[in-house]
Structures are given as C-alpha cells and as structure tokens.
C-alpha cells in the first residue's frame, strides 16, 4: 500500500509541477474551450457535491465505458483487469488536450503487479509513436513522465523519492 501512495503522490507532483514548466502559454483575447463541462451525475461528482457545479474536464471512465465495481460505501471503483483500454484520441478528446492539464488517478494494484512496468496513461500519434506517457515502474519504484513536443524535444522526468518537499 505504501508503494501505491508513493506512485500516486509522485504522479500528482509530476503533473502539477512539471507540466507548467515544460509548456508555454500565450495570452490571447480569444478563449478556446477544450474541456467540456462534466455532468453533475458523473462518477466522481455523484456523492461529493449536492449543488450544481460547472466543472470542466473529461470523464475517462465514461469514455472507456468502464463498469463500476463494488468497493463499499459511497466510493466509486472500477475493476480494470489486464486488458489495455485503447481508444482513438479524437474520440476521448474531440477538441484535443489543453496546453495545461492534470491527470489524477488512484490505483490499487495486485501483489504480482507491484514489480511490473506499466503505463497509467499514454497518447500515441497517428504513426503509433508515444507522445505523452505516465509510467509506473514497480521494480525500480519510480513514476516516469515522458512528453514529446511538436518540435521533437523530449521531456523525460523520473520521480524516485517518497518525500514531498515544498
């Protein structure tokens, strides 16, 4: 369980702190809405909020037609299994990804999976070349973030520590 917390914390840190450093932002008069407004009855919002909220984002559980599993209480859980979840990027993100984004995920892995290397998330281009990857390497106990820019520059960061420093 400690390894899972480690992976989740460092994944969150990678996305929160690394992406703004690795991308640029241009100020324009025109606002482009890339993320749709999520439904109030979405999986993660159903039990948390009672009032009407306008939260933008993508419900990947809905996009991949995941079925809820029983996990007790008011928690929402999905049993993924070993089959890769693959969709055309345009199906999941019809307007593309915004310049800045966050990926938030919590995983409970089986004991035999803790030593494996697996992708939490990966986006491939039309030629099958990875453009963005978030990888958990259980044998090394690290989380890796890899992104490739349109110019061909590659950002590869490995998160090794369990501690979070301000």
Secondary structure by P-SEA (a helix, b strand, c coil): caaaaaaaaaaaaaaaccccccbbbbbbccccccccccccccccccccccccccccccccccccccccccccccbbbbbbcccccccccccccccccccccccccccccccccccbbbbcbbbbcccccccbbbbbbccccbbbbbbbcccbbbbbbbbccccccc
